[in-house]
Amino acid sequence: MKYIIYGVNRVAKDFLYIFDSLEIVYFIDTDSDRTDFLGYPVHDIAYALNNQGYDQIIICDFDKEQKKKRLLAEGLEYGKDFVCEQDFFAKLDDFQIPEGRKTAVWGTGLTAKKLAGYNIQWNTCCYIDTYKSTERFNGLPVMAPDEITDWKEYFIIIAVAKDKEITAYLRERNLTEITDYVHCQQMTGLPSALLCRTIFDTAYYDLECNTMLNHLEIFYRGNTRCCCTTFVDQDLDNMMNKDVDELWHSKRHKILCLSTENRTYSFCDKTMCPLFVAKNSSQPQITDRSYKNMTNRPEVLAVGYDSSCNLKCVTCRKQLYIAQEKELEELNRITEIIREKYLPACKFLILAGDGEVFASRTYQSVYEDAGCNPDFIRILSNGTLFTKERWKTFIRGKSGRIMLTVSIDAASKETYEQIRCNGDFNQLQKNMEFAARLRREGALSYFRINFVVQKKNYHEMIPFVQWGEKLGVDEVFFTKILNWGTYTDEEFQQISMMEADGITPKKELKEVLENPIMRQSAIADLGTIQYCHKADPAEKIDNYYMWELEKRGGKIFEQ
């Protein structure tokens, strides 16, 4: 079919970025003084009504009501003569809400509010509340479960954090998951839902970050994301279920890339990513800047799929873990796919986002592979196994630049061995002296030590900076502790040095942060601790991990 688009705006531009195979003849608009847009001519409505050459009009806009009314007044019929951009979105999905079913959202709490804020329109007819406390929510009626007489009349989207009782209730009424109900996470991950979130997002950030265009993280069980797993809230696909080209060039990935190209950054956690700290958004802008596509294959590859580690850190696990038997078989399959499909195109390899590089047999299989010689490698380690012998093994056959980041979380033996259980602080100190020597000699292009701030260690932040200065590291990086499921909410609030909002430091931490050493040290970075932060002046980021290393490490990635 041949289409014309009604609307010269960012929504139209975003729409064509995703639906790039549609045959577009020209644009029409009522208020625009442009004669061309995105390489197409722009005309008024009269021109469209008096000229043939197209089959259907597509309305593109944040608010489409006025455009609909105008076309209806001209005698055009919705669904036949014209449609809206969102009518195309469901074509992106491999799952559809059963035809003829009304959509009801179960939940009126925080999860339901968040879902409503995504601008996803499933023609929801009502909300369901187990303990009905209000008659209306988000402008729609609220029903108690016992008010529903025919459950097959509805398709249920469960929007509560803990849904065991609800799913049990629905199963008792002979309802089946996927056929009759789903959890909202399954729906919000659909390409149509993701596209709604960003195409109708009215935020605009004056920042160019190209990370999603070139970056892939492979984590637990082969799941993937196109930025740091802490900074974005959406997965791509599982790399064990899809070929690298199918995964990388999927519509889901292109939609995530759209969110950075249109500058909404809809899927980025603005409270965690340092690029957004203290950075304000403005209203959407229409620019003639072309939207970029992702690289042919991921050029920056971060692997963190094996949690095998020689330590039992209290922040992430309750016992030592080294993958065995079935778990190891799955990890080996992931490793083989990485070696065969992902390493050949990799220019910057990051090892490893989970577990310990030098304690994992699967990570060892990656870095000892004959084809593993990217231009740049970053090692993420706990440092306890970073010995001369392992270093010699690691660098064998490598000609690229190597960077080292070590997570330590303490400046004294007593505190270290409380937090990083099974660790030997004396051995760690020797290994750090060895790393410092490698940095001085140029064998390491960058050396950073990390510190996750919590109640047990916040008082050692100042001596930690002093230790970093003595070693001659490029950066001492601090982050606030996150709850990875290790603690209950009550336990976590006792351990965290941030107030309940997750942003404001508690009084004791604030006193440490205001110490002159913390404010004036050339190597101290507060990372995800936002207190006293100023907006970063960076305007163009080719890749987040490259940017964060070059802030203090110099031009590491210049060939």
N, C-alpha and C positions, 0 to 999 in steps of 0.2 A: 504493500500500500504506500501511497504518497501522502505525506503529512505537511501541514503548516503548523507552526507553533504560535500560540497567542500569548505573548508575554516576553518582553525584553528585560530580563532580570537574572539574578543569580540562580534561582530555581531552574530556569530553562537551561542555563549553562551546565548546572550539575546533572540535570536529567540527560542531556546529550552525552555527557562524559560516561555515563553508565550504559545508556541505550544508544550506543554509537553506530549500530548497524541499521537504524531506521532511515528511510529515504525522506529527507526533509527538503521541501521546495523553497520555502522562505518563511520569514517571521511576520506577524502582524502585531500592532500595539496601538493603544489610544493616546498615550501620553509621551511616548518617546520621540525625540527629534533626530534619532539616528537613521541613517539610510542603509547601514549594514550592521550585522551582529554575528560574530563567530564565523565570518566568511559567507554569510547568507544575506540576501537583500531583506530590508525591512519595509513593509507597506502598511497602509491603514486598513481598517475593516472593510471599507467600501471596495477596495481593490480585491479583497478575498471574495466578497459576495458577488462581484461582477465578473470574476475570472474563474475559469475551470483549471484543471491541471493538478488537482489534489483530491484525495478521497476523504480525508478527515482532518478536523482541527484538534490540536492538543492544547488545552489550557495549562499553563505553567505559572504558578504564583504562590506566595504565602497565603494570601486570602483570595479565593477564586470566585466569591459570590457575585461581585460586580461584573466580572467577565462572563459568568454563566447567564446572569440576567440579560446582558447585552445580546448574547447570541440567541437566547430564547425569544427576546423581543423581535429579533430579525426572522423568526419563524424556523430556526434550526432546532433539531431534536437531539437531546442528550443521549448518548449511547449509539447514535446512528451518525449524525453529522459532526458531533464533537464529543470528546472525552476529556478527562483530566489526567495529568501526568501520573497520579497515584494509581490509576486504573491499570497501569502497566506493571506495577511493583510485584504483584503476586506471581507474575511469570518467572521471576527470579528464584522462586522457592521450589523445593522438592517436597513440600508438605503444604496442604491446603486445609482450611477449616471446612468440615463437611458441608456441602451445599444444603441449604434449607434450614440450617440450625441457627438459632439465635446465640450470640456470644455473651456470656456472663463472666464477670471477673469476681473470683472469691477472695475477698479481703478488702478492708478499708483502712489499713494501717500504713506504715512507712513504705513497705514494698509496693503496695498498690499506688501510693502517691508518686513514688519514683517511676512506676510503670506509666502512669498517666502523663508524667512530665516528658516522656520520650516522644510525644506527638505521633504515636502509632495509632492508626484508626482501623479497628476491626469491627466497626459498627456495633460496639458494645451497647447492649440494651439495658443492662442493670448490673448492680453489684450484689454480692452475697456476703453476709456477715454472720459468723457463727453466734456471736452474742450481740445481735443487732442493737446498736446504740444510737443510730441516726436514721432518718427517713431518706436522706439524699446524700450522695457522695459524688463529687466531680460533676455535679449537675444532673445525675441520673438517680433513679430510685434504688433503694437498698432493700433487699428481702432477706428474711431469715430462712434457713434451710427448710424448715417445716412448712413454709408458705409455697414451696414448689411442689406441684402435684405430678408433673410429667417431666422427669429429668432428661428424657430423650429429646425434649424440645430445645435444649440448650447444649452448647459446647462450652465447657468450663475451663477458664484459665486461672490456675491457682496462683495467687499473688500474696503469699505469706511465707515467712522465712522457714518455719517449721510446719511441714504439711502432712505428717504421718497420720494424725487424726482425721484430717480432711480426706486423704486418699483412702483410708480405711472406710470412712463413711460412704464415699462414692462407690467403692467396690462392693459394699453390702447391698447397694442398689443396682448391682449388675452392670456398672459402668466400667469401661475399659480405657486404660491409658492410651493416648494417641487418638483412638477412635472417638472417645467421649470427653476426655479432659487431658490437659498437659500442665506442667509447671511453667510459670511465666518465663523462666530462663530459656526454655526450649523455643518459646515464641520470640523473645527479644533477640535471639541469635539468628533468626531467619534473615536472609538478605533483604526482604521487603521491610522488615522492622528496622534493620540497621540503616537502610536508606532513608526511611522516615526520620530517624533521629538526626541525621546530618543535613539532609536536603532542606528541611524546614527549621533548622536551628538558626536562630537570629543573632547568634554571637559572631564576632569577627575579631581575630587577634592579629596584630601587626607583627607576624612572625612567619618565617619560612623554615619549616622543619621537614626534611626529606627522608627521615628515618624509615617510615613505613614503605617507602619505595624500594629500599635496598636491604632491609634487615629482616632476619628470621630468627626467632628463638624456638628451640626444640626442648620441651620440658617433659613433665611426667607422662609416661606411657606413650610418648610420641605426639602429644598435643603441641600445637604451635601458635605463636603470636608474632605480629610484625613490629613489635617494639618491646620494651622492658615489661615483663609480666606484672610488675608493681605499678606501672604507669598507665596501662590500658586495661579495659575491662572486657575485651572481646577476643575470643580465640579465632583462628582461621579454621583449618581442618586438621585431622590427624594424619601425620605423614606416613603412617603405616597403611592407611586406607586409600590414599590418593597418590598418584605419581607426582613428582616434584613440579612438573609443568602445569598439571591440572590444579594442584594446590596453590601454586604461586600466582597463576593467572586467572584464578577464580573470580566470580562476581563479588563474593564476600570480601576478598582482599582488595579489589578495586574500589569497593564502597568505603573501606577503611582508609584507603589512599585518598579518596575524595574528601574525607573529613580534614585532611591536612592541606589539600590543594585549595579547597574553598575557605580555608582558614577558620573553620568553626572548631576544630579539634574536639569534636563531639564525644569521642571515646577515650580521651585523655583525662587522667586524674589530675586536676589542676592543683590539688592540695599536696601532691607527692612529687610531681615532676618539677625540678628546679627551674625549668624554662618558663614556668607559669607563675612562680611565686612572686607576688606583688604586681603581676601584670594584669591590667584591666582590658576588658573587651569593649568593642564598639558595635555599631549597627552594621548589617551586611553591606558590602560594597560590590558594585559591578566593575570589573576591570577587564581590559583587553588581554591580560596576561593569560597565556595558554596553560592549560592544566597538563601536568606531566604524567607519564605512565611509569609503572614499576620497571626496574631493570629486567633483563631477560631471565635471570635467575638470581636468587639472593646472594649478594656479594659480601654481606656481613652476616656471619653465622655464629649465634650464641647457643651453646649446648649445655643443658642442665637437666638431663633425664635420669641420672643415676644418683640416688641419695646415699650411696655407700660412703662411709666416712670413718676415720679412726678416732673421732671425738664424739662426745655425747653432750653437746651444748644445750644448756637448759632452755634456751630460747626457741629451739626448733625440734627437739626430740627427747624422749624419755629413756631411750636405750641405744646402745651401739647397733649399727646396722651395716652389714656387708651383704650385697645381693648374692643369693644362692639359688640353685636349681631353676624352678620355673621362672622366677623373676629375672634371673640371669639370662635365661633363654630369650626372653622378650627383649631385654636390654641388648643382647647380641644381635638380634634382628634389626633393631633400630640403628645400631652401630654400623652394620653392613650397608644399610640404605644410605646412611650419611657418607660413608667412605666412597660408595659407588656413585651416588646421585648428587650429593651436595658439595663435597670437598672440591671437585674439579673447578667450580666457578667461584669458590670462596677466596676473597682477597684479605679478609680480616676475620680471624677465628678467635672466639672468646670461650675459654675453658675454665671453670664450669660453673653454671649458675646454681647447681645443687650438688651436695656431696663434696668430696675432696678429690681434686685432680689426681694426686699421687697415691690415693688409696683405692681408686676405682680401676678395675681391670678393663672395663669398657672404654673409659676415657684414654687409658693407656693404648688401647687398640687404635684409637683415633689418631693420637699424636705420634705414634710410632709407624703409622701407615706411610708407605713410600710416596704416596700422593699428597701427603700433608706437608706442604711447604708454601703456605700463603705469604703474602707480602708482610702481614702483621699478625702477631699472636698476642693475646692478652691472657695471662694466667690469673685465675681467681682461686686463692688457696687459703687454708688456715695457717700455713707456714711451718707447721711442726715437722713436715716431711721434706721441706725444701733444703736438701743437703747437696753437697758437691757431687755425690754419686748420681743422684736422681737428675740433677741439672745436666750432667754430661749425657745421660741417656735421652733427656728431653730434647736437647739442641742438636742431636745427631741428625744430619741431613737437612738442617734448617738454615736458610740464608736470610730470612726476613727479620724485621725488628720485633723484639719481644718485650712485653710490658708485664709487670707483676703488681697485683693488688692482694694484700694480705689482711684478712679479718682477724682482729686480736681482742678488742673490747676491754682491755685492762692495761694498767701500767705497773702492776705489782704481781708478784707470784701468788700471794694469797687470794686476791680478787680474781685473777686469771683462772686459777684452778678451781674456783667456786663456779665460775660461769662456763668455762670450756673444760668440762670434765674429761678426764683421761689425758689431758694435755700436760706437757712438761715445759714450764716457763723458762727454765734454764736452757733447755735445748732450743726453744723458740728464739731466745735472745741471740744464741750463736748463729742460728740460721738467718736472722735479720742482719747481723753483722756481715755475713757472707753475701746477702742480697745487696747490702749497701756498697760493698766492695765491687760487685758486678755493675752496679749503677755508676760508680765513679770511673770504672774502666770502660764503660760504654757497652758492655755486653747486654745490659738491660737498658732500654730506651726510656723507661719510666718506672717509678717505684712509689707505691702508695700504701698506707696502712689505714685500715678502717676501724671504726668504733661505734657499736650500736649502744645508744644511751639508754640506761635503765636505772632503777633504784640502787642496785648493787654496785654500780660503777661510776655514776655521774661525777662523784667527787674526784675521780682520777683523770678527768678530761684535760686539765691543765698539765699535769706531769706527762700525759700521753703526747701532747703537742711538743713538750720539751724533749721527749725521747725522739720524736720524729725529726726535730731540728738537729739533734745530735747525730742521728743516722744519716741525715742529708736526704731525706725522702722528698719527692716532688710535692706530695700532698698528704695531709692528715684529714680524713673524711669522716664526718659524724652524721649519723642518721638516728631518728627516733625508732624505738622498738615497735614492731608490728606483731599482732597476734595471728600466728599461722595455725591456729587451732590447738596450740599447746596449753593455753590457759582458759579458764572460765572468764566471763566478762568482769566479774568481781575481782578475781586474781589479777587480771591484766591491769585494771585501774590502779591497783596497789603497786604494781611493778613499774608501770609507765611513769615517766617524769613529765608527761603532758597532762593538762586538764582534760576533762571529758570531751571537749571539742576537738581534741587531737592536734591543736595548733598552739594554744597558749602554754608556755612552760610553767611548771609549778615553781613556787617561790624559791626553793633551794636550787633548782636548775638555773633560774633566771640570774641568781647571784653569781653562779659560775660563768654564765655567758657574758656577763658584764665585766668580767676580769680583763684587764688590759691585754693579757697574753692572747685571750680568745679573740679579741677585737683587732689586734694589731699584727698578729703573726701572719707572715706572707704565705704560709703553707696550710693554715687551718681553714677548712670549709665546713659550714654548718649543714650542708646537704639538704635533707628533708626537714630539718628543724627551722621553721620559718621565722622565728623570732629575730628581729633586727635585720631581716633580709631586705634587700632592695631589688627591684626588678633587674634581671640580667640584661645588659645592653645588646646581647647577641641578636642579630636580625635574620641571619641565614645559618641553618644547621644542616650539613649534609648527612650526618648521622649522629645521634645523641652520644653514643659511646666514644666516638672520635672527638666530639666537641668537649666532653667532660675531661678527657685526658689532656687535650691541648690547652685547656684553660691555664694550666700551670706547668705542663710538661714541654711546652714549645711546639714547634711544627713537626710532630712525630710522623704524620702521615704524608708528608711531602716526599715524593720519590727522589 
